[in-house]
Amino acid sequence: MTLLRSVPVGRIVYTDQALPAIRPVTFVMDGDEAVVIRTAPGSKLDAALRDAIVAFEVDDLNSAAGTGWAVTVIGPALAVTSAPEIRRLESLPLVPWLPGAHQEFLRISCARLSGWRYAGRPVALAPQ
């Protein structure tokens, strides 16, 4: 959970028209129970995530040093609809990445949590 909280951007993995999709998003942890993200009402991401099982991943990788870690959460993404709960979530330090009105909150329950850490040798990456 400490690593999960240590970065401001993660990647949400979801299904879009029966295909896997991934998108970087800003997020905040709500206690130890849930990842919270904001979406724009009616957006493609908002529609795809509602009531879906998703994966959420954060990481910190250093290819030059050959070190890194990753944490993955898997769980249901549920829309927050309670007005008092929305007001509470609005007070959390969560700033959307993209401009525009991001008034919808989605909570991803930490039903499954896994991760790895690697502290090996530097890796030489081939030029692309």
N, C-alpha and C positions, 0 to 999 in steps of 0.2 A: 504494500500500500504506500510505503514511503516513496518508492521509485515512481509509482503511478502519479503521485502528487508533484513530482519534481520537474515536470515539463509542462508547457502551456498548450502544446498542440499534439493531437493524436490522430489516428486514422480509424475511420469507421468503415467496416466491411459489411455490406448488405446485398440484397438481391434486387436487381433492376431489370424488369421484363425477363425474368427467369435466368438472368446472367449475373455472375458475381461483379460487384462494383466496389470501389474503394474511394474514399474522399478524406482529405485532411480537414480537421475541424478543431476549433478551440474548445476547451472543456473545463470543467471544474468538478472536483469530487464533492459529493454531498454526504458527509460522514464517511463511513467505510462501506456503505451499502450500495452506492450508485454513482455513475458517471452522469453528468448533466451537460447537455449541449443545447444551443439555441438555434432555431431554424426560422425561416420566413414562412408565414402562413401561406399554404397552397403551393409551396415550392416542391420541386421534384424530390428533394431529399426528405422533406417533411412527409410527403405522401408515401414514400418508399419505406420509411422507418416505422411508421405507426403500427403498433401491435406485431412487430416482426422480431424474430430472433436474430441478433446481430453479433458481430465481433468488434471489439474496440482494442486498438493496439497503440502503445507508446514505446519509444525506444531512445537510446542514446548510443550511437555507434561511432567508433573512431578507427577507420581502416588503417591509418598510418601506424597506430599503436597496437592494432590487433586486439582491441578491447571493446566491450559493449555489453548492453543488457537490453532486454525487451520484456514487457509485461502485456499479457492479453487477457481481456475480460470477455466472457460470452454470456449473453442473457437477453431477456426481452427488452425492447425499447418501447416504452409506454408514454403517451402524451400526458402532460400534466394539465388538468382541466379545472382543478379547484382554485378559486380566486385567492383565498388566503395562502395556498401553497405557491401560486405564481408570484404573489407579492414577496414571499420569503425568498424564492429563488432569484428574484430581481435584485435582491440585496447582496447576492454572492458576487465575487469578483470574476465575472464571466463577460468578456468582451468579444462579440462576434468578429470574425476575420473580414468578412465581406461587408460593404456598405448596405444600407437599407434597413427596413424594419424587420427585426428578428424577434417577434413577440411570442413565438411558440417555444415551449420547453419540452425536451424529451429526456426522460430518465432511463438509463440503461442499468438494469439491475446486475450486480456483480454475482451472478449465479455460479459462474465458474471463473476462477482466477488461476493463471499459470504464468510462468516466466522462466527466463534463463539469464545467466551472466557468463561472460567469457573474458578471461584475462590471459590471452595467449601471446603469440609473437606477432610482429608487424606483418601485414599482408601486402604484397605487391599486386596492385590492380593493373590489369592490361588496359592500355589506352583504347578508348571507344571510337 
